[in-house]
């Protein structure tokens, strides 16, 4: 076997972890692989490439002002919430989202809330126009995140019922 190329750069996943680590200022626990900030666990979920042609119609400042007003933001003190990754401006219709929670399930909830917010602002379907042949991946990603959040809620409900039943038996 011969190596023909060496790429000396971060993968998308490694780059998203570098951003997460920079925002958190914590460390990975070597015993169990969890990420801790001041002794508290943090988990994250990231979508590096979310394309929705309608985003190109929004002004940068307006979008982030709406985010702030609707509570879709990153709390620097608590180190939880949503951080948007914007390469250039919204003109390309592309952004990334990094959702941070105190658990994996909480990160899913934050991501779901963020997708719902974007859907409220730009809709699910793209407007016909310059990008007519490009529909984006937003609708598909939105469905995936929604299904995952419903699965998390179903798991929580089952655990809650189980705990209630065990209390009744006592």
N, C-alpha and C positions, 0 to 999 in steps of 0.2 A: 504494500500500500504506500502511495506517495501523496504527500500534501501538496496541493497545487495553489492554495490561497490561504492567507491568514488575514482575518478581519480583526483589527485591533480597536474594537469599539464595543460599547455595551449593547446587549440585546434589549428589545422593548421592555421585557419583564425586569431586567436588571436596572434599566433606567427608571422605571416606575418605583422600584424599591429604593433607589438612591433618592428620589424626590420624597418618598414617604419617610425615609430615615432622616433626611434634612429637616422636614417639617416637625418630626417628633422629637428628635434629639435623644432618643432612647437607645436600647440595645437588644440584641437577640439573646434570649436565655439559652445557654448551651445545654442545659439539662433536658428541656422539653421542646425547644424550638419556638417558643412563644416570643413575642416582641413586647418589651416592657418599657414604660415611661414612668419613672419615679415609683416603681413597684407595681404599677397598674398595667394590665394587659391592653394592648391595642391591636386591632386587625384592620386590614384594608382590602378593598375591592377596587379594581381599576379597569376602565375601558379607555384604551389609548386613542382609539380612532372612532369617533361617532360622527357620521356624516348625515346632515339633514340640509338639503338645499335652501329651505326657508330660513335657516340661521343667517344666511348671507344678507337677508333683508333687515336684520336687526342691527342697530348701532351698538357698538362696544359698550359705551357708557350706559345706555339704556338697559341693556341686558344685565349688567352687573348691579345696577341700581335696583332693578326688579328682584334680583337674587337677594340683595340685602334686605329689601322690604318684606320679602316672603320667608326670610329666615333660612335660605339655602346658602349657607356660608360655612367657613371653617372657623371654629372657636379656638383662638390661639391659647387661651388659658386652660380650657378643658382638653384641648388637642383631639377634638372630634369634629365631624362634619364633612362638608364637601369642598374640595379644591378643584377648580377647573384648570385644565392644561390647554393653553391657547398658544399655538405656534406663531401665528401672525395676527390677523384680525379675523373677525367672523365672516368676512367677505367670501372666503372659500367654503363656508358652511360646515367646517370641521372643528371639533374640539375634543378634548379628553376630559374624563371625570375620574377623580380619585375620592372614594368615600371611606372615611375612617370611623370606626366604632370601638366600643369597649369589648366587643366580641365579634366573631365572624357573622353571627346573626344580626347584630346591630349594624355592621357595615352594610349588609344586604338591605336593611331597612333604610339607611341613609341613602344608598344608591337608588332604591326604588322611589323615595321621596324626591330625589333630584331629577330622575327621569320624568316623574309626573309633572314637576315644575316646568321642565323644558317643553313637555307636550302641551301644557296649558298655554305657553307663550308662542309656540310656533306650529302647533298641531302635529298630527301623526303623518298625514299625507303631505307630499310636496306639491307646491304650486307649479302649474305648467309655465314654462318659460325657457330661459337659456339652458337650464339643466334638465330639460324634458326627458331625455333618455336616461338620466341618472336619478334613481329614486332614493338613494341613500340607504343606510343600514339602520337608521334610527328605529323604525317601526319593529323590525325583527329583534333588535336589542331590547327594546321596551318590553316586548312580550316575554323574552327570556328572563329579564329582571323581575317582572311581575309574577311569573310562574315560580321563580325561586323564593320571592317574598311570601307567596301563598303557602309554599311548602314549609317555610320557617314558621309561619303563623300556625299551620296545622300541627307541626311538631310541638310548639309551645302549648297549644290547647290540649294535646294529648298528655303532655307532662303535667299540666295543671289538673286535668281530670284524674290522673293517676295519683297525684298528691292528695286531692280531696277524698278519693276513695280510701286511701290508706289512713287518713285521719278519721274517717267514719268508722273503719274497722277497729280503731283503738277505742 
